[in-house]
Amino acid sequence: MDNWEPGQSKKFIICNHTNALEVPIVVGLPYLKHTPNLNLSYLGGDIIQRYKLIPLMMHARIVEAVTYSEKKPNFRNFKKDVLYVLERRTIFLFPEGKRTYSEEILPFETGVMKIAYKFQIDLDIFVVGGLMKFSDDTKFIHFRKNNLVYVAFCGKIQASEHASFESYLQCAEKMMKKKKENLDTLYFPN
């Protein structure tokens, strides 16, 4: 977290999506860096409207969300909504597109990331680990050996530095996976 400079530019903050427990961690990032004026917005499925606990996890600072219906997706106005919110806020999202219920990072979905690349939106990349220690599944038992849950800044990616969308997407995914692999080896050895 020491290397992360939130800045004031509008960008995407992306993070792996283990389960819903990382939501308050991501939302708390501006507070951890003593920049509570950094306005965040959530981008994702309509789960935010279906579960009453999620808005509480997002604090009062998340007053605007760009959502789509997971059951009846309509992306007609989605790009316009994303760009409209981005004029005033930094948007956080989970590029895997769904909760993994594992410590593995899945391949990134391309939809929103294509919007980010096309409109030259920079990415601040974070990774969260250790959340599956709260699972009953025995394959995560080694995560219970310590009380650690980590959040780490992986780095920034500037869209303008990539000649293609594929390069931009691969760089973001690789950066997140490498950081997670290194930290898991350090904190949760088998």
N, C-alpha and C positions, 0 to 999 in steps of 0.2 A: 504494500500500500504506500510505502514511502516514496516510490517513484511516480505515483499517479498525480498528475496535475489536472484537476477537473476543468479548469478554464471556463470560459463563458460561451465558447462556440457551441453551436447545436450539433449534436452527433448522436450516434447510437452507442449505448453501453450494452455489451453482450456478455452472457454468462451461461455456463452449462446448467441444465435443468434436471436435477436429480429427482426432486419431489417438491412439494410446496414450501419446504422449510427454508429454501434459499431466498424466497421473496423478501422477507424483512431484512435479510443481510444486504441484498442489492439496494433496497430502498434506503438503507442506513448509510450507504457509502458517502454521500455528501456530508453527513454529520460526522463521520469518522475523520474526514479531512477538514472539518471546521468550515465548511462552505454550505450552510443550510439554505442559502439563497439559490442554489442550483436546483431549478425546477425540473422534476422528472415526470415522465408520462410512461404508462405501461402500454405495450403493444402485444396483443395476443388474442386468444380465443375468448369466447363469451363465458368462460368459466368464472370470470370476475363477477358476473351478474348472477351466477347460479349458486355460488357458495358465499354465505354472508361473512365468513371469517376472513376471507382474502382482503376485502377493503380495509379491515382493521389492521391486517398485517402490513398494509401499505402506508399507514399513517395518514395524517391530514394533508401532507404535501402532494400526494398523488390525486389531483382533482380532475385530471383529464386522461382518458384512456382511448386508444384506438383499438376497437375490438371488431371481431368478425364472428359470425355464427359458425360454429364447428359442424353443426348439423345441416345448415343450408348456407354454405359460403356464397357470398356475393361480393366479388372483388371489384365491381364497377367503380365505386367511389373510394376504394381502399387507398389507392396511391394518393389521391387528392387529400384524403383525411390525414395520411401520414405526413405529407409535406406541409399541410396547414398547421398541425400540432408542432412539427419540427421548427417552425418559425419562432416559437416562443419557449420551447422546452427541449431538453435532452430526453430521448426515448430509450427505455431499457426493454430488452427483449431476450428471448431464449432461442437461439438460432437452430437448435435441434428440432424445434417445432412441437415437442411433446416431452412430458416427464419420462425419464428413463427408468426410474426405480432401480438404479444401479449406480455404481461409481464410474461407469464407462461413458465416454463422450461419443454420442452417435454422429454420423455424418450430418452436416448442416443442411437444412432445407434452403432452397434457392430463392423463393418468392420475395421476401422482404430484402434479402441481401442483394438481389438484382436492382431493387429500387435504390438501395444505398449506393451501389456502384454507379448506376446511371446518373444519379444526382450528386455524385462526388461527396457522399456523407462519410466522414471519418468514423472509425470504430475505436472505442476503448474496450479492451478485452480483459475479462476477469474469469477466474475459475474458483469454484467452491468444492471442498472435499471433506469427507468424513461424515456426511449426513446419513449415510446408510447404516451407521452404527446403531441407529434407532429402530432398525428393521429386525423382525424376528427371524429372518432368513439366516441360516447358519453359515452361508458362504461369505457373509460380511463380519464374521466373528472377530477377525483380526483387527477390525476398525475399533472394536470395543476395548482394546488394550490400553488406550489412553483416552482422556476426556477432550481431545482436540477436535475442533472443527475449524477449518481454515478458509479464508478468502484471500486470494492473491491477485494482484494486478499482473497481467501477462505482458502487456504492451499496447502500443497504439498502431493502427494501420491507417495510412492516408490513402484514400481511393485514387488520388491523382498520381500516386507512385506505381500504379499497376496498369500494365498495358491491356489487360483483359480481365473480364469478370472472373474467369476460372482462376487466374493467378490471385486475385483479391480474396476469393472464397477459400482457396487452398491455404493461403498464408494465414488467414484468421483461424481456420480449423487446426492447422498444424501448430500454431503458436499456443492455442489453448490446450491441446493434447500433450504437447511437450512439457509445459509447465505443470500440468496435473501429474504426469508420469513422474517427474522429478520430485514433486512434493509428496506424492503417495509413497515413493521409495524411501524418502527421508522420514516421514512421520508414521507410516503404517507398514513397516516391513512384515512380510509373511513369516 
